[in-house]
């Protein structure tokens, strides 16, 4: 099942099930609210018969705003090598709440002159379906609501950067349930194209710590709740490609979708005339 969130009217949004040529609206304002509505959410979403809209007419929004985002440190061999680090014995996790959640067509301001202070990279995102605390890798897959494309832009404090754009979670356009993909989201190709140039390409089978390991480990650090998001790490290729105003970035995961971002200029005080 493929799920998304759309804008129905100026004042109304809705979770929706994606069919071949149309969307079936679900009785929840977004996919996050659907997942939080009870353990049988997937069955209800799959069988609900409601209002329908044609796909081209719908304005897609981020599927959900995660309760918390658990970011995984270097988790691809190319990224570990790029950072000149050793293979970690256990996943390195950090938790954050992004300033802004945005969807698949987004414009983001960057400092001028450009620098290397903005971290970015295509990632496989794993959304949690129900509470998990000290679970095992053998049961971890039962706690997956679905997978999504992620690009978490994070800029260190910069005098020209608006606070709301210092941490932007780009997510979507769809949440794909586990039954539609290989176990653990393995075998999916990730790519990132910056200014028309391919700068990242990897496969989720290359993850140093697989999805089940990440979920189980995260559940020993914090209690996972429905709608929480684990970002599984980005491949190498970003350090030598800093983002700059005027560029466009396309990130994609085959089978999940893609995100397009255009960068504009925010002038630093010393750069103003």
Secondary structure per residue as TSV (DSSP state, phi and psi in degrees):
chain	resnum	aa	ss	phi	psi
A	1	X	-	360.0	137.7
A	2	X	E	-114.1	126.7
A	3	X	E	-121.6	151.1
A	4	X	E	-150.3	173.6
A	5	X	E	-119.9	134.6
A	6	X	E	-127.9	160.4
A	7	X	E	-93.7	117.6
A	8	X	E	-86.4	-48.8
A	9	X	E	-136.9	-179.3
A	10	X	T	-58.6	-32.7
A	11	X	T	-110.2	8.4
A	12	X	E	-137.1	130.8
A	13	X	E	-120.3	163.6
A	14	X	E	-154.9	142.2
A	15	X	E	-68.6	151.3
A	16	X	E	-147.6	146.3
A	17	X	E	-94.4	129.4
A	18	X	E	-88.6	121.1
A	19	X	-	-101.5	-170.6
A	20	X	S	-64.7	-46.2
A	21	X	S	-124.9	2.5
A	22	X	E	-152.2	172.7
A	23	X	E	-113.4	140.0
A	24	X	E	-105.0	118.0
A	25	X	E	-73.6	140.9
A	26	X	-	-110.3	154.0
A	27	X	S	-79.6	51.6
A	28	X	S	-146.7	146.6
A	29	X	S	-70.1	-22.6
A	30	X	S	-160.1	174.4
A	31	X	H	-67.4	-32.5
A	32	X	H	-61.0	-43.8
A	33	X	H	-65.5	-35.3
A	34	X	H	-61.1	-48.7
A	35	X	H	-63.4	-35.2
A	36	X	T	-79.3	-4.5
A	37	X	T	-80.8	-5.2
A	38	X	-	144.0	160.3
A	39	X	T	-64.7	-18.9
A	40	X	T	-95.4	20.2
A	41	X	H	-57.5	-39.6
A	42	X	H	-67.1	-40.9
A	43	X	H	-64.2	-42.3
A	44	X	H	-65.8	-39.5
A	45	X	H	-65.8	-34.7
A	46	X	H	-75.3	-25.8
A	47	X	H	-108.6	-7.0
A	48	X	-	-64.3	135.5
A	49	X	-	-114.4	111.6
A	50	X	-	-143.1	-162.4
A	51	X	-	-58.6	143.2
A	52	X	E	-121.6	147.6
A	53	X	E	-131.6	148.0
A	54	X	E	-72.0	141.2
A	55	X	G	-56.0	-47.3
A	56	X	G	-65.0	-19.5
A	57	X	G	-88.0	-8.7
A	58	X	-	-88.8	139.0
A	59	X	E	-94.5	115.0
A	60	X	E	-84.4	137.8
A	61	X	E	-114.4	171.8
A	62	X	-	-56.0	135.9
A	63	X	S	-56.2	-37.7
A	64	X	-	-158.6	162.7
A	65	X	-	-106.1	110.0
A	66	X	-	-61.6	147.8
A	67	X	S	-63.4	-46.0
A	68	X	-	-148.0	154.9
A	69	X	E	-113.8	123.8
A	70	X	E	-105.8	110.9
A	71	X	E	-95.9	137.2
A	72	X	E	-99.9	137.2
A	73	X	-	-68.0	-166.8
A	74	X	-	-48.7	125.1
A	75	X	-	-139.4	3.9
A	76	X	B	-117.5	141.3
A	77	X	H	-53.3	-38.6
A	78	X	H	-66.7	-33.0
A	79	X	H	-75.0	-40.9
A	80	X	H	-61.2	-42.3
A	81	X	H	-67.1	-42.1
A	82	X	H	-59.3	-37.2
A	83	X	T	-87.4	0.6
A	84	X	T	56.3	48.4
A	85	X	-	-116.1	167.7
A	86	X	-	-88.8	156.0
A	87	X	-	-63.6	122.9
A	88	X	-	-70.9	143.8
A	89	X	S	-75.0	-20.0
A	90	X	S	-147.2	156.4
A	91	X	-	-60.8	139.6
A	92	X	-	-97.1	120.3
A	93	X	E	-118.1	147.7
A	94	X	E	-140.8	151.0
A	95	X	E	-117.9	141.2
A	96	X	E	-154.8	160.6
A	97	X	-	-118.6	111.3
A	98	X	-	-62.5	149.9
A	99	X	S	-63.8	-35.3
A	100	X	E	-143.8	142.5
A	101	X	E	-112.2	130.3
A	102	X	E	-133.7	166.4
A	103	X	-	-104.0	-145.7
A	104	X	S	-87.6	-12.8
A	105	X	E	-130.2	97.5
A	106	X	E	-135.7	143.9
A	107	X	E	-110.4	131.2
A	108	X	E	-127.0	129.9
A	109	X	E	-79.8	142.0
A	110	X	E	-125.6	153.8
A	111	X	E	-64.7	150.6
A	112	X	E	-125.5	130.1
A	113	X	S	-70.7	156.2
A	114	X	-	-66.3	151.4
A	115	X	-	-142.2	-172.0
A	116	X	S	-103.3	26.0
A	117	X	-	-85.7	-6.5
A	118	X	E	-100.3	114.3
A	119	X	E	-81.4	143.1
A	120	X	-	-157.1	172.3
A	121	X	-	152.2	144.6
A	122	X	E	-69.9	139.1
A	123	X	E	-143.3	151.1
A	124	X	E	-82.8	124.3
A	125	X	E	-103.0	138.8
A	126	X	E	-118.2	118.7
A	127	X	E	-97.5	133.7
A	128	X	E	-82.9	141.5
A	129	X	-	-96.1	-35.5
A	130	X	S	-155.6	169.8
A	131	X	-	-53.9	139.9
A	132	X	B	-143.2	128.3
A	133	X	S	-145.5	118.1
A	134	X	S	52.9	53.1
A	135	X	-	-93.2	170.8
A	136	X	-	-102.1	164.8
A	137	X	H	-64.5	-28.7
A	138	X	H	-66.7	-27.8
A	139	X	H	-107.5	-2.1
A	140	X	H	-61.3	-37.1
A	141	X	G	-64.0	-21.3
A	142	X	G	-69.4	-14.6
A	143	X	G	-100.9	12.4
A	144	X	E	-97.4	120.6
A	145	X	E	-80.0	-38.0
A	146	X	E	171.8	-177.9
A	147	X	E	-123.4	151.0
A	148	X	E	-149.4	158.9
A	149	X	E	-76.6	138.2
A	150	X	E	-131.5	141.7
A	151	X	E	-139.1	106.3
A	152	X	E	-96.6	105.6
A	153	X	E	-86.1	125.3
A	154	X	E	-134.5	119.8
A	155	X	E	-111.2	128.9
A	156	X	-	-65.1	157.6
A	157	X	-	-50.1	129.5
A	158	X	-	-141.9	132.4
A	159	X	T	-59.6	-22.8
A	160	X	T	-93.8	-8.6
A	161	X	S	-89.7	121.4
A	162	X	-	-59.7	139.2
A	163	X	G	-53.5	-37.0
A	164	X	G	-71.8	-10.8
A	165	X	G	-110.9	10.2
A	166	X	S	-81.5	-21.5
A	167	X	E	-143.8	104.3
A	168	X	E	-120.7	122.4
A	169	X	E	-95.6	108.5
A	170	X	E	-91.0	124.2
A	171	X	E	-143.3	139.1
A	172	X	-	125.8	-167.6
A	173	X	S	-86.6	-11.0
A	174	X	-	-126.7	158.1
A	175	X	E	-109.2	120.8
A	176	X	E	-105.7	124.4
A	177	X	-	-72.2	155.6
A	178	X	G	-60.0	-28.1
A	179	X	G	-66.7	-14.2
A	180	X	G	-92.9	-3.8
A	181	X	S	-134.0	163.2
A	182	X	S	-59.5	154.7
A	183	X	G	-54.7	130.0
A	184	X	G	72.8	12.8
A	185	X	G	64.1	26.5
A	186	X	T	-77.1	156.3
A	187	X	T	79.9	14.0
A	188	X	-	-97.3	137.0
A	189	X	E	-89.7	127.5
A	190	X	E	-105.4	139.4
A	191	X	E	-141.2	153.3
A	192	X	E	-138.7	127.8
A	193	X	E	-119.7	120.1
A	194	X	E	-114.6	118.9
A	195	X	T	59.1	34.2
A	196	X	T	83.7	0.1
A	197	X	E	-111.6	128.3
A	198	X	E	-70.6	117.2
A	199	X	E	-117.6	-13.7
A	200	X	E	-137.5	135.9
A	201	X	E	-154.8	128.2
A	202	X	E	-158.1	178.0
A	203	X	E	-129.2	140.2
A	204	X	G	-63.1	-16.5
A	205	X	G	-67.6	-14.8
A	206	X	G	-85.4	-5.1
A	207	X	B	-52.2	130.5
A	208	X	S	-64.6	-45.5
A	209	X	S	-111.9	123.1
A	210	X	-	-76.3	175.0
A	211	X	H	-60.0	-44.6
A	212	X	H	-60.7	-42.1
A	213	X	H	-63.1	-41.6
A	214	X	H	-65.1	-43.9
A	215	X	H	-64.1	-47.6
A	216	X	H	-61.6	-43.8
A	217	X	H	-65.9	-42.8
A	218	X	H	-61.4	-33.9
A	219	X	H	-71.0	-14.2
A	220	X	H	-88.1	-15.9
A	221	X	H	-93.5	-36.8
A	222	X	S	-151.9	157.0
A	223	X	-	-76.7	127.1
A	224	X	B	-87.7	138.7
A	225	X	-	-120.5	158.9
A	226	X	T	-55.4	130.8
A	227	X	T	92.1	-7.5
A	228	X	-	-67.5	153.9
A	229	X	E	-124.4	132.9
A	230	X	E	-110.5	121.7
A	231	X	E	-96.2	126.6
A	232	X	E	-89.4	3.5
A	233	X	E	106.7	156.4
A	234	X	E	-113.5	148.3
A	235	X	-	-69.2	173.8
A	236	X	S	-69.4	164.7
A	237	X	-	124.9	-8.2
A	238	X	S	-93.6	-27.7
A	239	X	T	-61.4	-35.9
A	240	X	T	-89.5	9.1
A	241	X	-	-134.9	72.7
A	242	X	-	-66.1	148.0
A	243	X	-	-77.0	147.8
A	244	X	-	-145.6	150.1
A	245	X	T	-55.5	143.1
A	246	X	T	94.1	-14.2
A	247	X	-	-85.0	158.7
A	248	X	E	-123.2	140.2
A	249	X	E	-123.0	130.9
A	250	X	E	-121.8	117.2
A	251	X	E	-116.9	146.3
A	252	X	E	-153.4	152.2
A	253	X	E	-130.2	122.7
A	254	X	T	-59.6	127.2
A	255	X	T	95.1	-13.8
A	256	X	T	-112.9	-35.7
A	257	X	E	131.4	-168.4
A	258	X	E	-146.7	164.1
A	259	X	E	-132.5	130.4
A	260	X	E	-111.6	131.1
A	261	X	E	-131.6	133.0
A	262	X	E	-113.1	137.8
A	263	X	E	-107.8	130.7
A	264	X	E	-113.5	178.4
A	265	X	E	-99.4	136.0
A	266	X	E	-119.0	115.2
A	267	X	E	-80.7	130.1
A	268	X	-	-68.7	153.2
A	269	X	G	-52.8	-41.1
A	270	X	G	-73.5	-13.8
A	271	X	G	-93.4	-9.2
A	272	X	-	-76.5	149.6
A	273	X	-	-120.2	360.0
